[in-house]
Amino acid sequence: MPTVELHRHFEAGIRPETIARLAARHGLTEVRTRSGAVVPGADPQDPGSIRRYYESVAAGFGAPDGFPRFTDSFGLPLSVLRTLEDLEDAVVDQLVDCAGRGSLHTELRGSPFTYQEQIDAPAEDIAVALVRGVDRAWAEHAASGTFILAFSRQKGVGPPDAPPAQRQAAVVAALATALHRSDRPVGLDIAGFPETTYPPRAFEEALAPAREAGVPLTVHAGEQGRPPDFTGAPPALIVEAVERLGARRIGHGTSLAASPDARRLLRERGVAVECCPMSNAKMGFMAVADHPLPLLLREGLIVSLATDDPLMFGPFTVAETFEAIAGPLRLGAADLLALTRNGIESAFVTDSRRAWLRNRLAAGD
């Protein structure tokens, strides 16, 4: 069955084959973590070696050093993204690959400041290259996608005289506003941690110009808490993202399980939820069997399914993710169809693209 994916971090969704090709392009022979350590026995030009490296990262999530190893493992895809051309090519490759695996529409997200770690270019040029990749994928391959420019909440708001990397909210919001067009939307996302220290209201002023320009916003919210109380990311933060920032979608939103009132608000306002059960389980926030996805579906919320960081978490497609969660959550083919329909209705696309996606789904493409 065709799928739609709305929550996929760009660098964490690059295929091992693409990483190997870019590593060869730049003559990279060692896998280095984000902290600079060399991974013994891992070859950045060998897709099989790359897969084995990430299998070891995923297998170690339960260990005390599991989370540091996870964050460090982003060093590999980032190390091969050396030029604006690399960014553009990798966006095209990922969208085309997702389309070839059954995704009618795929939305990628990432922060221009993250890619500046390797690319000596202004954040504006990086954002343009990412969006240009989306345009090329559609023009050359009819692979539908949207790019969502993100910023880290912990680096979102600094003093006016701080460098751009320390006041990312206003800078990324301005970039999204400049690149967003009615005939080709560009989204905006708040990511990072911890949620309670940097609540949605902290970014209300910085994001106001983007909101006024109609830039669609999604917010990582209600993710970093654990049942039953979800103190690390209470549902009140989801409510705040909707009421104060005008979020159209919520990323993760697992703490909705604890609040009928928050669920009612999202249902009444048509705010969608991007569920990533495999990610939540791997990160230790919530077991797959306890995920509220079935509850949200039953209550009529606009829920879609996503991989989040497939390079690190395992399933590389929404179809494979559904296969992994269907048993524990007692989901069937009708649920996957509902998730796909919800993804189409909540995608950051034009009305004409949405109609095209509806027709593709109806045709069984």
Order of alpha helices (4+ residues) and beta strands (2+ residues): beta-alpha-alpha-alpha-alpha-alpha-beta-alpha-alpha-beta-alpha-beta-alpha-beta-alpha-beta-alpha-beta-alpha-alpha-beta-alpha-alpha-alpha-alpha
